[in-house]
Amino acid sequence: MENTMTDTPPYVRPDVALFLQFLNAVPGPKFWQVPVDDARAMTAAMRDVADAPVGELAVIRDLSIPGPAGAIPARLYDSREQREAGPVMVFYHGGGFVIGSLYTYEPYCAEVARLLDLPVISIDYRLSPEHPFPAPAEDCEAATRWIATSPAELGRQVTGLIPSGDSAGGNLAIVTTMALRDRPAAVPVLAQHPIYPVVTLDADWPSMREFANGYLLTEEAMAYFGEGHAATPGDYRSEPLNFSQQGMPPSLVTTASLDPLRDQGIAYVEKLKQDGVRVEHRSAEGNIHGHINIRQAIPSVQSDIEGNIAALKDLLAEVAATA
């Protein structure tokens, strides 16, 4: 039977449609058409226009983590000044391994710290193209292992890890979890929460074709990120979808229905199921890639994030019940 799925326009939320109308009408060069420092500045400026305020939080503190090529900046978010021993979310930001930062993801990390009521530590790993593959993955693994040792700088006793991240950071969450599965850290990984992750270098997916232009993450942007990061084909850190997921922790994977990466994210969910991993999949219907840090521009994103964190809480409660 002929596939006529693309004959029907996809569902787009009203607030998403308004944001895309604005975004696609903005004049001037796009970030992939300017020098990388300018691209990063454009991305940082986007936070001030499109994302929600950071809001009140008891703790927002910078950290310096020893890494394989020098200190790795990080930032601790916590809704409580003092906290008993417990899990920590380790967050790896998106941006195609090229343009994200602690700054661009600060509103999201602060909101998760409030909703989850757990510490969140955001990792400012080395960026490509100055530090191409596998430098980001090396930094994220090293930083997560350091956090697992409950260093005094945290001021908190860590009993378990929850790797999370979006897009490129979703890839980093998965491959860090794989590394800690194969060579455990000082405390266990309790669950992982990749958000519209990059899990393969294969671009031959229906969603890649359907949403290649006009939905924030474009084919030009993906080509720019791919060239800058220069990932090695066949390496588990570039293509975790092609490697065994057996023994991975319970997983909450989220996708967006208008995202070029949607189908590979869904394929990763199926891979986890096939390999016997407890997995929960949430789809942000009518929403686009990158939505977790455009809450002001797309107000309905707040309910997506709240739903994700509620599902993550349930998953963590299951883990605690079976421990």
C-alpha positions as CSV (number, residue, x, y, z in Angstrom):
1,M,0.0,0.0,0.0
2,E,1.3,3.4,-0.9
3,N,2.3,5.6,2.1
4,T,0.2,8.8,1.9
5,M,1.1,10.0,5.4
6,T,2.7,13.2,4.1
7,D,-0.4,14.1,2.0
8,T,-2.1,15.2,5.2
9,P,-0.5,18.3,6.9
10,P,0.8,17.4,10.3
11,Y,-0.8,18.6,13.5
12,V,0.8,21.8,14.7
13,R,-0.2,23.4,18.0
14,P,-1.4,27.0,17.7
15,D,1.4,28.4,19.8
16,V,3.9,26.4,17.9
17,A,2.5,27.7,14.6
18,L,2.8,31.3,15.8
19,F,6.4,30.7,16.9
20,L,7.4,29.1,13.6
21,Q,5.8,31.9,11.7
22,F,7.9,34.4,13.7
23,L,11.1,32.3,13.5
24,N,10.9,31.7,9.7
25,A,10.3,35.4,9.0
26,V,13.3,36.7,11.0
27,P,15.6,38.4,8.5
28,G,19.4,38.1,8.4
29,P,21.8,35.2,8.3
30,K,21.1,31.9,10.2
31,F,23.5,30.6,12.8
32,W,25.1,28.1,10.3
33,Q,26.0,30.9,8.0
34,V,28.2,32.9,10.5
35,P,31.4,32.2,12.4
36,V,31.0,29.8,15.3
37,D,31.4,32.5,18.0
38,D,28.6,34.5,16.4
39,A,26.5,31.4,16.1
40,R,26.9,30.8,19.9
41,A,26.0,34.4,20.6
42,M,22.9,34.2,18.5
43,T,21.9,31.1,20.4
44,A,22.4,32.7,23.8
45,A,20.4,35.8,22.7
46,M,17.6,33.4,21.7
47,R,17.2,32.4,25.4
48,D,16.3,35.9,26.3
49,V,13.6,36.1,23.6
50,A,12.1,32.7,23.7
51,D,12.7,31.0,27.1
52,A,11.1,31.5,30.5
53,P,12.9,33.3,33.3
54,V,15.2,31.2,35.5
55,G,13.0,31.9,38.5
56,E,13.7,31.5,42.2
57,L,15.9,28.7,43.4
58,A,17.8,28.0,46.6
59,V,21.1,27.1,45.0
60,I,22.6,28.0,41.6
61,R,26.4,27.5,42.0
62,D,29.2,27.1,39.5
63,L,31.5,24.1,39.8
64,S,34.8,23.1,38.2
65,I,35.2,19.4,37.4
66,P,38.5,17.7,36.6
67,G,38.4,16.4,33.0
68,P,40.6,14.6,30.5
69,A,41.7,17.9,28.9
70,G,41.4,20.3,31.8
71,A,38.7,21.7,34.0
72,I,35.1,21.2,32.9
73,P,32.7,24.0,34.0
74,A,29.4,22.9,35.5
75,R,26.5,24.4,37.4
76,L,24.5,23.0,40.3
77,Y,20.8,23.7,40.7
78,D,18.8,22.8,43.7
79,S,15.5,23.8,45.2
80,R,16.9,23.2,48.7
81,E,19.9,24.7,50.4
82,Q,20.5,21.6,52.5
83,R,19.6,18.1,51.3
84,E,19.9,14.5,52.6
85,A,21.7,11.9,50.5
86,G,19.9,11.1,47.3
87,P,20.0,10.9,43.5
88,V,21.3,13.7,41.2
89,M,20.3,14.4,37.6
90,V,23.3,15.1,35.4
91,F,22.3,17.2,32.4
92,Y,24.1,17.5,29.1
93,H,22.9,20.4,27.0
94,G,21.9,20.3,23.3
95,G,23.1,22.4,20.4
96,G,24.5,19.9,18.0
97,F,27.7,19.6,20.0
98,V,28.6,23.1,18.7
99,I,26.4,25.9,20.1
100,G,24.8,25.1,23.4
101,S,26.0,26.3,26.8
102,L,25.2,26.4,30.5
103,Y,23.5,29.8,29.9
104,T,21.2,28.6,27.2
105,Y,19.8,25.8,29.3
106,E,19.7,27.5,32.7
107,P,16.0,28.1,32.7
108,Y,15.2,24.5,31.9
109,C,17.7,23.1,34.5
110,A,16.3,25.4,37.2
111,E,12.7,24.3,36.4
112,V,13.6,20.6,36.5
113,A,15.3,21.1,39.9
114,R,12.1,22.6,41.2
115,L,9.7,20.0,39.6
116,L,11.8,17.0,40.4
117,D,13.0,18.2,43.8
118,L,16.5,16.8,43.2
119,P,19.8,18.4,42.4
120,V,20.5,19.0,38.7
121,I,24.1,19.4,37.6
122,S,24.6,20.9,34.1
123,I,27.8,20.0,32.3
124,D,29.6,22.5,30.0
125,Y,31.5,20.0,28.0
126,R,34.0,21.0,25.3
127,L,32.4,22.0,22.0
128,S,33.1,21.2,18.4
129,P,34.5,22.2,16.0
130,E,37.4,23.2,18.3
131,H,37.1,19.9,20.1
132,P,35.4,17.4,17.7
133,F,34.2,13.9,18.5
134,P,34.7,12.2,20.9
135,A,35.7,15.2,23.2
136,P,32.1,16.0,24.3
137,A,31.5,12.4,25.3
138,E,34.8,12.1,27.1
139,D,34.0,15.1,29.2
140,C,30.5,14.0,30.0
141,E,31.6,10.6,31.2
142,A,34.5,12.0,33.2
143,A,32.2,14.6,34.8
144,T,29.5,12.1,35.7
145,R,32.1,9.7,37.3
146,W,33.3,12.6,39.4
147,I,29.8,13.5,40.5
148,A,29.3,9.9,41.5
149,T,32.1,10.1,44.1
150,S,30.2,12.8,46.1
151,P,33.0,15.3,46.1
152,A,32.9,17.9,48.8
153,E,32.3,20.7,46.2
154,L,28.8,19.4,45.7
155,G,27.8,19.7,49.4
156,R,25.5,16.7,48.8
157,Q,25.8,13.0,49.2
158,V,25.0,11.3,45.8
159,T,23.4,7.9,45.9
160,G,22.5,7.5,42.3
161,L,22.7,9.1,38.9
162,I,20.0,10.2,36.3
163,P,21.8,11.1,33.1
164,S,19.6,13.4,30.9
165,G,20.0,15.7,28.0
166,D,18.3,16.9,24.8
167,S,19.3,16.4,21.1
168,A,23.1,16.2,21.1
169,G,22.8,16.0,24.9
170,G,20.4,13.2,24.6
171,N,23.1,11.3,22.7
172,L,25.5,12.2,25.5
173,A,23.1,10.9,28.2
174,I,22.8,7.6,26.4
175,V,26.4,7.0,25.7
176,T,27.4,8.1,29.2
177,T,24.9,5.6,30.5
178,M,26.3,2.9,28.3
179,A,29.9,3.7,29.5
180,L,28.7,3.4,33.1
181,R,26.8,0.2,32.4
182,D,30.0,-1.4,31.1
183,R,32.3,0.1,33.7
184,P,30.2,1.2,36.7
185,A,30.8,4.5,38.6
186,A,30.9,4.9,42.3
187,V,27.1,4.9,42.5
188,P,24.6,3.3,40.1
189,V,22.7,4.9,37.2
190,L,19.0,4.7,38.4
191,A,17.4,5.9,35.2
192,Q,18.2,7.8,32.0
193,H,16.1,10.5,30.4
194,P,17.1,11.3,26.8
195,I,15.0,14.0,25.1
196,Y,14.7,13.9,21.3
197,P,18.2,12.3,21.1
198,V,20.6,11.8,18.3
199,V,21.2,8.1,18.1
200,T,22.5,7.4,14.6
201,L,24.4,9.1,11.7
202,D,21.8,7.6,9.3
203,A,19.7,10.4,7.8
204,D,17.3,8.2,5.9
205,W,14.1,8.6,8.0
206,P,10.7,9.8,7.0
207,S,10.7,12.5,9.7
208,M,14.1,13.8,8.4
209,R,12.5,14.3,5.0
210,E,9.1,15.6,6.2
211,F,10.5,18.2,8.6
212,A,13.8,19.1,6.9
213,N,12.8,22.8,6.6
214,G,10.6,25.2,8.5
215,Y,10.5,23.4,11.9
216,L,13.5,25.1,13.6
217,L,15.9,22.2,13.2
218,T,16.7,22.3,9.5
219,E,18.7,20.1,7.1
220,E,21.2,22.9,6.8
221,A,21.6,23.1,10.6
222,M,22.0,19.3,10.8
223,A,24.7,19.4,8.1
224,Y,26.5,22.2,9.9
225,F,26.5,20.3,13.2
226,G,27.6,17.0,11.5
227,E,30.5,18.7,9.8
228,G,31.6,20.5,13.0
229,H,31.3,17.4,15.3
230,A,32.9,15.0,12.8
231,A,31.6,11.9,14.5
232,T,33.2,8.6,13.6
233,P,30.8,6.1,11.9
234,G,30.5,2.8,13.7
235,D,31.5,4.1,17.1
236,Y,28.9,3.5,19.9
237,R,29.2,7.2,20.9
238,S,28.0,8.3,17.5
239,E,25.5,5.5,16.8
240,P,24.3,4.0,20.0
241,L,21.2,2.8,18.2
242,N,23.4,0.2,16.5
243,F,24.8,-1.2,19.8
244,S,23.2,-3.5,22.4
245,Q,21.1,-1.7,25.0
246,Q,20.9,-4.8,27.3
247,G,21.5,-3.9,30.9
248,M,20.6,-0.3,30.5
249,P,18.6,1.3,33.3
250,P,14.9,2.1,33.1
251,S,14.5,4.9,30.5
252,L,12.2,7.8,29.8
253,V,12.6,8.8,26.2
254,T,10.8,11.8,24.8
255,T,10.3,12.9,21.2
256,A,8.4,15.6,19.3
257,S,6.1,14.9,16.5
258,L,7.4,17.7,14.2
259,D,11.1,16.9,14.8
260,P,13.4,15.6,12.1
261,L,14.9,13.4,14.8
262,R,11.5,11.9,15.8
263,D,11.9,8.6,14.0
264,Q,15.3,7.8,15.2
265,G,14.2,8.5,18.8
266,I,11.2,6.2,18.3
267,A,13.6,3.6,16.9
268,Y,15.7,3.9,20.0
269,V,12.6,3.3,22.2
270,E,12.0,0.1,20.2
271,K,15.6,-0.9,20.5
272,L,15.4,-0.6,24.3
273,K,12.2,-2.7,24.3
274,Q,13.8,-5.4,22.2
275,D,16.8,-5.5,24.5
276,G,14.6,-6.0,27.6
277,V,14.9,-2.5,29.1
278,R,12.0,-0.9,30.9
279,V,11.2,2.1,28.8
280,E,8.6,4.9,28.8
281,H,8.0,6.9,25.7
282,R,6.4,10.4,25.7
283,S,5.7,12.3,22.5
284,A,5.2,16.0,22.4
285,E,2.4,16.0,19.8
286,G,2.3,19.1,17.5
287,N,5.7,20.3,18.9
288,I,9.1,20.9,17.5
289,H,12.7,20.0,18.2
290,G,14.4,22.1,20.8
291,H,11.1,22.9,22.6
292,I,12.3,22.5,26.2
293,N,14.1,25.8,26.2
294,I,11.5,27.9,24.4
295,R,8.9,27.9,27.1
296,Q,8.1,31.7,26.8
297,A,7.6,31.5,23.0
298,I,5.6,28.3,23.2
299,P,3.7,28.3,26.5
300,S,2.3,24.8,26.1
301,V,5.8,23.5,26.5
302,Q,5.4,23.9,30.2
303,S,2.9,21.0,30.3
304,D,5.2,18.9,28.3
305,I,8.0,19.4,30.8
306,E,5.7,18.9,33.7
307,G,4.5,15.7,32.2
308,N,8.0,14.4,31.5
309,I,9.1,15.1,35.1
310,A,6.0,13.4,36.5
311,A,6.7,10.4,34.4
312,L,10.4,10.4,35.5
313,K,9.3,10.6,39.2
314,D,7.1,7.5,38.6
315,L,10.0,5.7,37.0
316,L,12.3,6.5,39.9
317,A,9.6,5.4,42.4
318,E,9.5,2.0,40.5
319,V,13.3,1.8,40.8
320,A,13.2,2.6,44.5
321,A,10.5,0.0,45.1
322,T,12.5,-2.8,43.5
323,A,15.9,-1.8,45.0
